[in-house]
Amino acid sequence: MRAHYTQLWLWIMFMKRFLSLVALTLSAAAFAPGSYAAALDAPLACNESGHQFIADLVQQQAIDPKPSRVESNSINAFTPLSGADLTAFGFHVFAIVGFEKDDPMFRAGDGEPIARSAYGVVVFGSESKVRDAVAGSGTAIVHHVAPFVTAIFCKRS
């Protein structure tokens, strides 16, 4: 149980570091010449693998294929490309995360992986509003990251 809380703490710390990148990402997206919009509600019903989720977004040129950060629990963070307008359950997505064990698409962290396969998004929105929007859509985990920043996460053991 203690390892679970350690992983959650690492996840929270990781997301707080991303907040400094949020303003830059939003500014770049606002002034992008081309744009790409996608709602990620369906994959966040947790019915696919981390590989499939990330590979689909890379193929659609919605995210940078190279992770911008890798946490010790092997969660790889990907940045939306300039002009990508990604949403999840009506909330703006500013970070995409994923991992699949033994998959060359992902880099491993130096600690214990959070799961065999995991993926999700980080959105602007309070935990309660995101939880209400996600309710009944599958088995996604909703997790408070910071004030008005919430993660929607799927994992398979």
C-alpha positions in Angstrom: 0.0 0.0 0.0 2.9 2.4 0.8 4.3 1.8 -2.7 0.9 2.9 -4.1 1.0 6.2 -2.2 4.6 6.7 -3.3 3.6 6.3 -6.9 0.7 8.7 -6.5 3.0 11.2 -4.8 5.5 10.9 -7.7 2.6 11.3 -10.2 1.5 14.5 -8.3 5.0 15.9 -8.3 5.3 15.2 -12.0 2.1 17.0 -12.9 3.0 20.0 -10.8 6.2 20.4 -12.8 4.1 20.4 -15.9 2.2 23.5 -14.8 5.1 25.7 -15.7 4.9 24.3 -19.2 1.1 24.8 -19.5 1.1 28.5 -20.3 3.7 28.1 -23.0 1.8 25.2 -24.6 -1.5 27.0 -24.5 0.1 30.1 -26.1 1.7 28.1 -28.9 -1.6 26.3 -29.6 -3.5 29.6 -29.8 -1.2 31.0 -32.5 -0.7 27.8 -34.5 -1.3 28.1 -38.2 -2.9 24.6 -38.6 -5.0 22.8 -36.1 -6.2 19.4 -35.1 -9.1 18.8 -32.8 -10.0 15.5 -31.1 -12.1 14.3 -28.2 -10.5 11.5 -26.3 -13.6 10.3 -24.4 -13.8 6.9 -26.1 -10.3 5.7 -25.4 -10.6 6.9 -21.8 -13.3 4.2 -21.3 -10.1 2.1 -20.6 -10.7 -0.5 -23.3 -7.3 -0.3 -25.0 -3.6 -0.5 -24.2 -1.2 2.3 -23.4 0.6 1.5 -26.7 -2.6 1.8 -28.8 -3.6 5.1 -27.1 -0.3 6.7 -27.6 0.4 5.2 -31.1 -3.0 6.5 -32.4 -2.2 10.1 -31.2 1.3 9.9 -32.7 -0.2 8.7 -36.0 -2.7 11.5 -36.0 0.1 13.9 -35.4 -1.6 15.2 -32.2 1.4 14.6 -29.9 5.2 14.6 -30.1 6.2 10.9 -30.5 9.2 11.5 -28.1 8.3 11.7 -24.4 9.0 15.1 -22.9 9.6 13.4 -19.5 9.8 10.0 -17.9 8.9 9.4 -14.3 10.6 6.8 -12.1 7.4 4.8 -12.2 7.9 4.7 -16.0 5.0 7.0 -16.9 6.0 8.8 -20.1 4.6 12.3 -20.6 3.9 13.5 -24.1 3.2 17.0 -25.2 0.4 17.9 -27.7 1.8 19.3 -30.9 1.2 22.9 -31.8 -2.3 23.3 -33.1 -3.6 20.2 -31.5 -6.8 20.9 -29.6 -7.4 17.8 -27.5 -10.3 17.4 -25.1 -11.5 14.8 -22.7 -15.1 14.8 -21.5 -15.3 18.5 -22.4 -12.1 19.5 -20.6 -9.0 20.9 -22.3 -6.1 18.3 -22.3 -2.6 19.7 -21.8 -0.6 16.6 -21.2 -0.9 13.0 -22.4 0.7 10.1 -20.4 1.3 6.5 -21.1 3.4 3.3 -20.6 3.5 -0.2 -21.9 6.0 -2.7 -20.4 8.6 -4.0 -22.9 7.4 -1.6 -25.6 10.2 0.3 -27.4 7.8 3.3 -27.8 8.2 4.0 -24.1 11.2 4.6 -21.9 11.4 2.8 -18.6 11.9 4.8 -15.4 14.4 3.7 -12.7 11.7 2.5 -10.3 8.8 0.1 -10.3 6.4 0.6 -13.2 3.0 1.8 -12.2 1.3 -1.0 -14.2 2.0 -3.3 -17.1 0.0 -0.8 -19.3 -1.2 2.6 -18.4 -2.4 5.8 -20.2 -4.3 8.9 -19.6 -4.6 12.7 -19.9 -4.2 15.7 -17.6 -6.9 18.3 -18.0 -7.9 21.7 -16.7 -10.8 21.2 -14.3 -11.7 20.6 -10.7 -11.6 17.0 -9.5 -15.3 17.0 -8.7 -16.4 18.3 -12.1 -14.1 15.9 -14.0 -15.3 13.0 -11.8 -19.0 13.9 -12.6 -18.2 14.1 -16.4 -16.3 10.8 -16.4 -18.9 8.9 -14.3 -20.4 5.9 -16.1 -18.0 6.0 -19.0 -15.8 3.1 -18.0 -13.2 2.3 -15.4 -11.0 5.5 -15.6 -9.4 6.7 -12.4 -9.9 10.4 -11.7 -7.1 11.9 -9.6 -6.6 15.5 -8.2 -3.1 16.8 -9.3 -3.3 20.5 -8.3 -6.0 23.2 -8.0 -8.1 22.9 -11.2 -5.7 20.3 -12.7 -7.0 16.7 -12.8 -5.7 13.4 -14.3 -7.9 10.9 -16.0 -6.1 7.6 -16.0 -6.5 4.0 -17.2 -4.2 1.1 -16.1 -4.0 -2.6 -16.6 -2.0 -4.9 -14.4 
